[in-house]
Amino acid sequence: MTQINSPAELEEFRQEILSRRGPDMPCLSICAGAGCMAFGAGEVIAAFNAEIEKQGLQADVDTKGTGCPGFCERGPVVVIYPDEICYLQVTPEDVPEIVSQTIRKKKVVDRLLYVDPNTGEKATYESDIPFYKNQKRNIISSNIKIDPKTIDDYLAIDGYSALAKVLSGMSPEEVVEEVKKSNIRGRGGGGFPAGRKWEGSRNAPDKTKYVIVNADEGDPGAFMDRALLEGNPHLILEGLIIGGYAIGAHEGYIYVRQEYPLAVENVNIAINQAEAYGFIGENILGSGFDFKVIVHKGAGAFVCGESTALMTALEGRAGEPRPKYIRSNIKGLWSKPSVLNNVETWANVPLIINKGADWFTQFGTEKSKGTKIFSLVGKIANTGLVEVPMGMTLRDIIYNIGGGIPGGKKFKAVQTGGPSGGCIPENLLDLEVGFDELTKAGSMMGSGGMIVMDEDTCMVDVARYFIDFLTDESCGKCVPCREGLRQMLKVLTNITEGNGKEGDIELLEELSEVAGDASLCALGTSAPNPFLSTVRYFRDEYEAHIKEKRCPALSCKELITYHIDPEKCVACMICFRKCPVDAIDGAKKKIHVIDQDICTKCSTCFEVCPSRFSAVQKISGAPVPPPISEEERTITRKSKAK
Amino acid sequence: MSDILVKIDGKEVEASEGMTVLGAAQSAGISIPTLCHHEKLEPFGGCRLCIVNVQVGDWSKHVVSCVYTVEENLVVSTRSEKIDQIRKMILELQLAHAPDSPQLLEFAEEYGAEKDRFEKEASFCIHCGLCVRYCDEVKKKNAVGFVDRGIRKEISFIPEIAAKECWGCKECFELCPTEALQAAYVLAESLIAATPSFKTEPEK
C-alpha cells in the first residue's frame, strides 16, 4: 500500500480503483454480517468462489462478503451488481444456478426472489422489496456494497472524501458549525445535540482532548451499531477523524464490547489500512493534522454504555458512572475535554460534511433530524435493521416495513429504547418516532431497539424481565438504583407469581419516583421506565394479577393451569406421549385428563396438541373444571351432526 | 480565592470556589444528613442521602450536595416534602440490610422511616464505601475493595494484602456506619477463606 499525501492524490487513487473495476463488471455481494453468517453465509461465499473458479469466471466477476444490509429475517442475502438483483435465503445448492443463469446469461432465478406475502408479487431488485422500499437508507445502504475488510471498497464509494474536504478546505470551527447546523442529536440514547457537545470541547482551554466512539451496544435485541462497525468500519473512522480535527483532538478511542469479535476484528483491520494509506497517523493528507485511534475492548458491563462509566473504564478502573456534575466535553477522559458519541452518530458525520447540513435536515422532524436505524425484533414478520427518517410512525415501521405480526396474532405493544425504555400500546401506534415524542409517551429513543410484542406477552412479566436485567447491570454504587431495583424486582416477581397484594402498585410507583429523582446516572433514573410505562398503559393487567390472580395474556406460569377440553379431545395420544412427567392420563379412545398435582406447566401438551383440535387450554383466574366421569371419557364414534 | 455568596435555607452563606454545597452548609452550621461522606475522602455520591434542591435563576433541580459545587446566586433548600420523602425511602431501603445501625436509626427517627418496611436481608453492608475508599485514598493499601456489581455487589478484603496490613491498622472499622463488627467480620471471613489450615472439610 502506498501513502496518500494529499486530497488530489486521493482522488487520483480513487479513479484508479474505479477504472480497474469497470462499472459493468458483475459483482456478487453476499452479506457476511452476524445474522447471515449464522444462516450459513460462510458456506454460500465459499460455494460462489468455488463455482466461479470452476466456470473460469475469476476475471469477470467480483465476489465479496459484505456488511449487513438489514434484512436478517431472510438471510443469507445476495445482491448482484450492477443490476442489484436480490436473492434471499440462498443456500450453497443455489450457487451453480445463480452463476450459470444470472452471471452468465443475465437471467433471473425466480425462486430466489422476494415474494410479497400479501400480493404474491415477486420483487427482482433490492429497491422493489417493501422492506427496503419504505426505508430511507442513508447510512446502512453502503453496507452491502463493500467488503469491510477492504479499504479500496470504501474508497470506491467516495470514502474519505469528507475527510479530504475538511482537511483541505474547512477550518475546525467551520466543521463544528456544519455539524451544529445539521442539528444531529446523539444516537446513543440521550439525544443531546452533537454540535453543541463538539463546540463545548472545541472551546475548552485544555490542549489535550479526546474523541470517543461508544460501541458498547448492550441493549438486548439491539444490533445497529454492531452492523455498522462490522459492515462499514471506515465510515465510523472517517467520522471520528473529522471529529478529532474539529475539536482539536489527536487521539480517538473506540470502546467496543468484546462480545462483538467481528466488529473488533474489522475495526482493527480498518485502522491498519487507514494508517497504511495515511488517513490516520501524522500529517494526514499533507494537512499537518495528526491523529491516532486506539481500540479498547469492554469487559461486558451494560453500564459502560453510560458515557462517564465508559470513560472510567477507559482509564482502567471499574466502570462506574462519575458522580460529578460536570459535562464530559469539558472534563471527561483523564479530566480532559472529551467528545463521546455513539457509532451511528459518528457514521452520520461524513455524510453531513459531504452533502451538507441542509441535505441532512431535509429528513426528519423539526426537533429530530436525519434518519435513525432501528433493530426491529420480537413478534414481527421481518426481523432486521431498518433505517427510516425520524418522524415515521410506529405503525409504518411495524406494518409497512416490518410486515406486521406473524401467526395471525394481535399486536400488543412495542418496547423502544432498550431495557430502560418503555412499552407503547396499540392506540399510540400513530406516534411519530422522534426523541421528544417517545419520551413524552413514557419511553425513549435509546439507541434504537424496537421489540414488538403480541397478545401472548404479559406486560407485568415484561416489566419484571427488564427490571431483572437492570438489577444485574446496575453498577451497584448508588442506593436508589441498587436497592430500589432490588425491591422492585421482588414486588414484580411476587405479582407474576400470584403473590401480589393491595398496595404493590403504589409501592412500585414510590420506588420508581425515588430512583428517577435521586439516582446517580441515567441507568438508574430511567430504570423504572419498564414498570412506569406498562402500569400507565396496562394497569388492568397489573390489577388482574394482584386482585384476581389472573394473567390475562396466559403467560405467567404460576397463574395458569393447563386443561384438556373433553369436548375437543379426540384421544390422539400425542400429548399423552409427549408429557415429560406423565401427568396425562388417557388411552386410545379415552379422553385425556391432566393430573394437576403432577403437572409442571411446561406447556408441552399445549404446544403439541394439533391446531385442528386445540383441545389443550390455558386457564387463568378460574378453577379447572372438574374431571368428567370415567364413563363419559370413553369415545364411542359419536354420530353427531347426522 | 474569590468568595461566592449562596443562600441555604434562607441563610446567606459565604463559600469559596470549588466548595461543595455540603461543605458550605456545614461551614454555616446547617446540617445535611450523610452516610458515605467523609471529610478526608473524595466525594462519592453513593448514598444520595444528602440530596438537596438547588435553584439558579428560574431552573431548579435535585442534586447531591456532597458533589455539587457552589456557584454564584445559588439558592439551596435542604428540606422539603420531596427531599424528606427521598431520604425516608433511602433509609428504609438501607435498614433492610443494617436494621440495627445506630446511625441509620437516628436518621430514621428524623425522617419517619419505617425500620421494617422492606424484608430484611441482613447483609449489614450498606455499600457506603468508606472502608474501601479510606484504605485506598488515606492508607494507600487497597486491602479492601468492592466485588461484583448490581444487587450482588459486596465488599471484600484481599487476603494477601489484608494479612499483612490490617492487624496493625483497623482504622476502617470505626468508619463503618453500620457497626465496627461488620468490618471485622468481613475481614475475618476473607482471611479464613485464604488460610488453608482454617478451612474445614466440606460437609458430606
Contacts between the chains, C-beta under 8 A, distances in Angstrom:
chain1	res1	chain2	res2	distance
A	301	B	149	6.8
A	303	B	149	7.4
A	318	B	146	7.3
A	323	B	43	6.6
A	323	B	44	6.7
A	323	B	45	2.7
A	323	B	46	7.5
A	323	B	64	6.9
A	323	B	67	4.7
A	324	B	43	8.0
A	324	B	45	7.8
A	324	B	67	5.7
A	325	B	63	6.2
A	325	B	67	6.3
A	325	B	68	5.4
A	325	B	69	7.5
A	470	B	150	7.9
A	471	B	150	5.4
A	471	B	151	4.7
A	472	B	149	7.9
A	472	B	150	4.9
A	472	B	151	7.5
A	472	B	152	7.8
A	473	B	149	7.6
A	473	B	150	6.1
A	474	B	149	6.9
A	474	B	150	4.4
A	474	B	151	7.2
A	475	B	149	5.4
A	475	B	150	7.3
A	475	B	153	7.9
A	476	B	127	6.8
A	476	B	146	7.6
A	476	B	148	7.4
A	476	B	149	4.7
A	476	B	150	5.0
A	476	B	151	6.9
A	476	B	152	7.5
A	476	B	153	3.3
A	477	B	44	8.0
A	477	B	45	7.9
A	477	B	46	5.1
A	477	B	127	7.4
A	477	B	129	7.9
A	477	B	153	8.0
A	478	B	45	7.0
A	478	B	46	5.3
A	478	B	47	7.5
A	478	B	48	5.5
A	479	B	46	7.0
A	479	B	47	5.5
A	479	B	48	5.5
A	479	B	49	7.8
A	479	B	90	5.1
A	479	B	93	5.9
A	479	B	94	6.5
A	479	B	126	7.7
A	479	B	127	7.5
A	480	B	48	5.7
A	480	B	86	7.7
A	480	B	89	7.6
A	480	B	90	6.7
A	480	B	93	7.8
A	482	B	127	7.0
A	482	B	150	6.7
A	482	B	151	6.1
A	482	B	153	6.9
A	483	B	90	7.8
A	483	B	93	3.7
A	483	B	94	6.9
A	483	B	96	7.5
A	483	B	97	8.0
A	484	B	89	7.7
A	484	B	93	6.6
A	485	B	150	7.9
A	485	B	151	6.9
A	486	B	93	8.0
A	486	B	151	4.6
A	487	B	93	6.7
A	487	B	96	7.9
A	487	B	118	5.7
A	489	B	151	7.9
A	490	B	119	7.2
A	510	B	89	6.7
A	511	B	89	7.2
A	513	B	85	8.0
A	514	B	85	7.4
A	514	B	86	5.3
A	514	B	89	4.4
A	514	B	90	7.2
A	517	B	51	7.9
A	517	B	62	5.6
A	517	B	82	7.4
A	517	B	86	6.0
A	518	B	48	4.6
A	518	B	51	5.5
A	518	B	62	6.8
A	518	B	64	7.8
A	518	B	86	5.0
A	518	B	90	7.2
A	519	B	48	7.4
A	520	B	45	5.8
A	520	B	46	7.4
A	520	B	48	7.2
A	520	B	64	8.0
